[in-house]
Amino acid sequence: MYNSKAPIPFGRLGRLLVTLFLCSEGVLSQPLLYLSLHLKRNRETYYRLLQEVRERGTWETWLEFFLDGVAETAQQAFKTAKQITDLLLEDRAKIAAGQRAGPCCASTRKCRKILT
């Protein structure tokens, strides 16, 4: 049964605050974490753990799940940023060597592949 007075841990505002907190502490230089994707991918677990917090106050289990999501999201953001940076450096090296960096559509396809 839903208890309207039960705390809802880290809703949309909370996810934003976590990201901004990590920026303020110097852990992130930019607010690049998209935690909603992790929560959507793990929706069933997310809602089950929220319900357990409401019913039994199991904050530790929920917080562990949430922090695992922060770590996973941060690792994916780092990997994606590195792949994009590598692509940029590769194109710059080709240009510096007098080579063509590649057709625009080829670079666009590489970026799309990295981002998906």
Long-range contacts (C-beta under 8 A, 24 or more apart in sequence): 2-54, 3-54, 6-53, 6-54, 7-53, 7-54, 8-50, 8-54, 9-50, 9-53, 9-59, 9-62, 9-63, 9-66, 10-66, 12-36, 15-39, 18-66, 18-70, 22-70, 28-74, 32-77, 32-81, 33-70, 33-73, 33-74, 33-77, 34-73, 34-77, 35-66, 35-69, 35-70, 35-73, 37-73, 38-69, 38-72, 38-73, 39-69, 42-69, 80-114, 80-115, 83-114, 84-111, 84-114, 87-111, 87-114
